[in-house]
């Protein structure tokens, strides 16, 4: 067990944002059959969520959690509403893996949703970044309060803040090299939130 695992009282990597509130807003979708859904995707700009991001690697995910570049293999349906979707895994420079969901709206356009619950996003709903975990001025209270490091500690084991010195917590994080060594998405929690935002449009 590493020092950080001792501090967080869990084996790493770990999922965060496990108790995020039900999202507001909705995604208006149609319940396509498989063939119509995939045909609409092939005719659409499904690389939309990749634009403007420093993407190192991206792939779709099979329902088994394995990566694929095949739309056919990536086709999934939400567990309760049976809404078709594709799960996209994005690895950003200096960030961990981020889970994004893509579906088709009522006017046959690709829409994407980045859930908070179970995903690798921080306090400001942006992807967890290396620069806010490793090699930052943790002694500056304002910087520390806004850091992903503190967000992770509060999410996973807030009691560590009273048990350990901040210097020791910071140093324990510095023993890691990659964000993905510390946090990973929980796919089940992500899909749960995704389905909630679709459900709101069908109430």
Secondary structure in CASP SS format (residue, H / E / C, confidence):
PFRMAT SS
TARGET T0000
AUTHOR 0000-0000-0000
METHOD secondary structure of the structure
MODEL  1
X C 1.00
X C 1.00
X H 1.00
X H 1.00
X H 1.00
X H 1.00
X H 1.00
X H 1.00
X C 1.00
X C 1.00
X C 1.00
X C 1.00
X C 1.00
X E 1.00
X C 1.00
X C 1.00
X C 1.00
X C 1.00
X C 1.00
X C 1.00
X C 1.00
X C 1.00
X C 1.00
X C 1.00
X C 1.00
X C 1.00
X C 1.00
X C 1.00
X E 1.00
X C 1.00
X C 1.00
X C 1.00
X C 1.00
X H 1.00
X H 1.00
X H 1.00
X H 1.00
X H 1.00
X H 1.00
X H 1.00
X H 1.00
X H 1.00
X C 1.00
X C 1.00
X C 1.00
X C 1.00
X C 1.00
X H 1.00
X H 1.00
X H 1.00
X C 1.00
X C 1.00
X C 1.00
X C 1.00
X E 1.00
X E 1.00
X E 1.00
X E 1.00
X E 1.00
X E 1.00
X E 1.00
X C 1.00
X C 1.00
X C 1.00
X C 1.00
X C 1.00
X E 1.00
X E 1.00
X C 1.00
X C 1.00
X H 1.00
X H 1.00
X H 1.00
X H 1.00
X C 1.00
X E 1.00
X E 1.00
X C 1.00
X C 1.00
X C 1.00
X C 1.00
X C 1.00
X C 1.00
X E 1.00
X E 1.00
X E 1.00
X E 1.00
X E 1.00
X E 1.00
X E 1.00
X E 1.00
X E 1.00
X C 1.00
X C 1.00
X E 1.00
X C 1.00
X E 1.00
X E 1.00
X E 1.00
X E 1.00
X E 1.00
X E 1.00
X E 1.00
X E 1.00
X E 1.00
X C 1.00
X C 1.00
X C 1.00
X C 1.00
X E 1.00
X E 1.00
X E 1.00
X E 1.00
X C 1.00
X C 1.00
X C 1.00
X C 1.00
X C 1.00
X C 1.00
X C 1.00
X E 1.00
X C 1.00
X C 1.00
X C 1.00
X C 1.00
X C 1.00
X E 1.00
X C 1.00
X E 1.00
X H 1.00
X H 1.00
X H 1.00
X C 1.00
X C 1.00
X C 1.00
X C 1.00
X C 1.00
X C 1.00
X C 1.00
X C 1.00
X H 1.00
X H 1.00
X H 1.00
X H 1.00
X H 1.00
X C 1.00
X C 1.00
X H 1.00
X H 1.00
X H 1.00
X H 1.00
X H 1.00
X H 1.00
X H 1.00
X H 1.00
X H 1.00
X H 1.00
X C 1.00
X C 1.00
X H 1.00
X H 1.00
X H 1.00
X H 1.00
X C 1.00
X C 1.00
X H 1.00
X H 1.00
X H 1.00
X H 1.00
X H 1.00
X H 1.00
X H 1.00
X H 1.00
X H 1.00
X C 1.00
X C 1.00
X C 1.00
X C 1.00
X H 1.00
X H 1.00
X H 1.00
X C 1.00
X E 1.00
X C 1.00
X C 1.00
X C 1.00
X H 1.00
X H 1.00
X H 1.00
X H 1.00
X H 1.00
X H 1.00
X H 1.00
X H 1.00
X H 1.00
X H 1.00
X H 1.00
X H 1.00
X H 1.00
X H 1.00
X H 1.00
X H 1.00
X C 1.00
END
